[in-house]
């Protein structure tokens, strides 16, 4: 066995004194930097700072990461103020005698050792460098930088131990820069604990989009920003991949098109990776890399299942340590670099054409047993085993992905490509879920019927029967069928107790969904008590705020509270629902729409149009003006509640919450409960803005079902009063009277609408008889009834009765600051209050036009203006404090921190010369700041 000239070769010559080596000179110089190199100041500065502050700098990354060029550029453009020695390590340096000889030659060439220090005369003790190196470095007055490139070739522990010894016994006169593809054998944990190391890793070396763009420019290429983003993402910023792509693209007339058509498996990048990474590995490692290239992430046990071996854990760990384009993830999982995996898959198909489907099927079965259904489905589809994929999907909880608030999940989207000819109950269940998610109840029910015909009572079919029951409940919710909902919910609840829970699922959402859907149908059918009980059960099944399905039942609970007159609790529930929806990035989705609509309704009652618009715009358009299932039986003939108003005009644009967007017509898609509520809120807002025609158009669009459904007393109770009010505002009081039911028990809202219509038609006696003697119901409705009675009293000249009723109305509205009924009461109210300003003396929460007073009389100093005007934000905080909101509720409403709200309150107290928030509110009212 012989070595190159001047170097010991073999174990027998390890201690021999090395001779001079002329060939060594080529490895002692700093390599040149190509003209296309992009200097990255962020890394160069970090490298320079590391050399100044720490004895050890490690530049560690995979092949082609740009490690060597980074250090070369730093030494050539910003050299340290000390001597710098360079050595490119070769395989023969993996021997103490050869290594220390070459290091000594590098130091001598850099002038880093005093002339008096000669070469070693004898071998150094095991684990220690030659004495003359430590002695020479110790005699220096300033440190010397030593760069050891390609240090991954050093695997001899004795060399690493000696290097560590030299670092610790050179009097601090050595700055060692190791450039390596893997972690060196040095005790890095000690250097980290002592803060004596700077590390530049693969993630640091990855090119940013800006750096990628600069590299392409150096190669004479111009890519658009989005294309640069795609290229950087596909290569994950790998320097060699970017450079090799640029070299290939430079030969193409259109680099943008080349990027779209680029196939990594047949490129110079593939040649590089195959030669530098794959071909350097042992046969077993190459086989594992090829077989696991089909996986998005690799578990050692899964890799063993694909290779038939039992050493995947060791191999994956070694590959990760060697930076061989395998990266550890959380827990026992690993991943291959996407570009490397893409190339390996091409290589796998070329070498073993029939193997990929077998590997996909084996991976699918392993992942399904492990409870990783989403990944199992993707591999089953890749293996063209749609039968397995359909059985796993329809027999598990994944079917609810079709009804996700953010759109179909990744696995649900797989079934867009399911063959039309695939038969069986599971395939029919998937088709049913797709149809119901699109709002096509007729098609969904037909598929469910076909699936039921193929399912048996056997235990193996229980999961599929559970899925069928869940889908029946979805269909019942879309059509408003209470009997169908109850039957489906009972069946699903019974089956879910017999089907084992999915072990891979973090949250069991099925019970929450069952109770929520059942509650929605109960409310649609006019049973708010049963709806509330089901919603409380749904929330009980999801006790933590981290549950992904809890925000929808919270929003529905807020609606039930609001309709029952509990404005404060409804507002808190709705805000809580939106806060939890925000955790799952679902604030602007259909299933969070109820909470937004509740808050918009409350803002409407409080006379705050900006808040109404803010929440209404967060409701998806498809939920605002179209209804899918559930006819509204208004009792006005076959044409429904508001069809008779069609002749009163189309949809005007003034006052539109959605900025004048067209009303969405009827058709598939959307939950009828949300659609009707959205239309009612928007219609009421249009009325507030003086646009009854748009209000009627919105209500008409919500009234017409897109599919056969059950009539809804709840929807009728919401739509009819608003439609009547719109007709009255449009000058069609007679039509409004004919619209409303007569001679039957009516809700307070319907009674109020009837009385208003009669009053507008000039029949005050009938109006008085329509109103209850003792008003009851939600505070806003009671307030409106009292105001209508007061208006009738004022019209009859009975100002004493009118004032008494108005006082009661103010007292009813004050706790919830319900300004809306007063804003819509009409001109009579302002005229009456001009004669009786004393009635609003204690109601600073009313709008300014209703709080006109006589000329102010100079009062005590406490009525003086504030020492400094309140800012806009301070006014907003004070308005909410006046509404009896807590500090936390104010912070949530204004999207501020609690500490910021407290700071604003301190400033308010200072400016108003008060010490408590209640005093600040009282003084602000006296000063007409609220």
Buried (B, 14 or more C-beta within 10 A) or exposed (E): EEBEEBBBBEEEBBEEEBEEBEEBEEBBEBBEBEEBBBBBEEBBEBBBEBBEEBBBBBBBBBBBBBBBBBBBBBBEEEEBEBBBBBBBBBEBBBBBBBBBBBBBBBBBBBEBBEEEBEBBEEBBEEBBBBBBBBBBBBEBEEBBBBBBBBBBBBEBEBBBBBBBBBBBBBEEBBBBBBBBBBBBBBEBEEBEEEEBBBBBBBEBBBBEBEBBBBBBBBBEBEBEEEBBBBBBEBBBBBBBBBBBBBBBBEEBEEBBEBBEEBEBBEBBBBEBBBEBBBEEBEEEBBBBBBBBBBBEBBBBEBBBBBBEEEBBBEBBBBBBEBBBBBBBEEEEBBBBBBBBBBBBBBBBEEEEEEBBBEBBBBBBBBBBEBEBBBBBBBBBBBBEBBBBBBBBBBBBBBBBBBBBBEEBBEBBEBBEEBEEEBEBBBBBBBBBBBBBBBBBBEBBBBBBEBBBEBBEEEEEBBBBBBBBBBBBBBBBBBBBBBEBBBBBBBBBBEBBEEBEEBEBBEBBBBBBBBBBBBBBBBBBBBBBEBBBBBBBBBBEBBEEEEBBBBBBBBBBBBBBBBBBBBBBBBBBBBBBBBBBBEBBEBBBBBBBBBBBBBBBBBBBBBBBBEBBBBBBBBBBBBBBBBBBBBBBBBBBEEBBBBBBBEEBBEBBBEBBBBEEEEBBEBBBBBBBBBBBBBBBBBBBBBBBBEBBBBBBBBBBBBBBBBBEBBBBBBBBBBBBBBBBBBBBBBEBBEBBBBBBBEEEEBBBBBBBBBBBBBBBBEBBEBBBEBBBEEBEBBBBBBBBBBBBBBBBBBEEEBBEBBBBBBBBBBEBBBEBBBBBBBBBBEEBBBEBBEEEEEBBEEBBBBEEEBBEEEEEEEEEEEEEEBEEEBEEBBBBBBBBBBBEBEBEBBBBBBEBEEEBBBBBBEBBBBBBBBEEBEBBBBBBBBBEBB
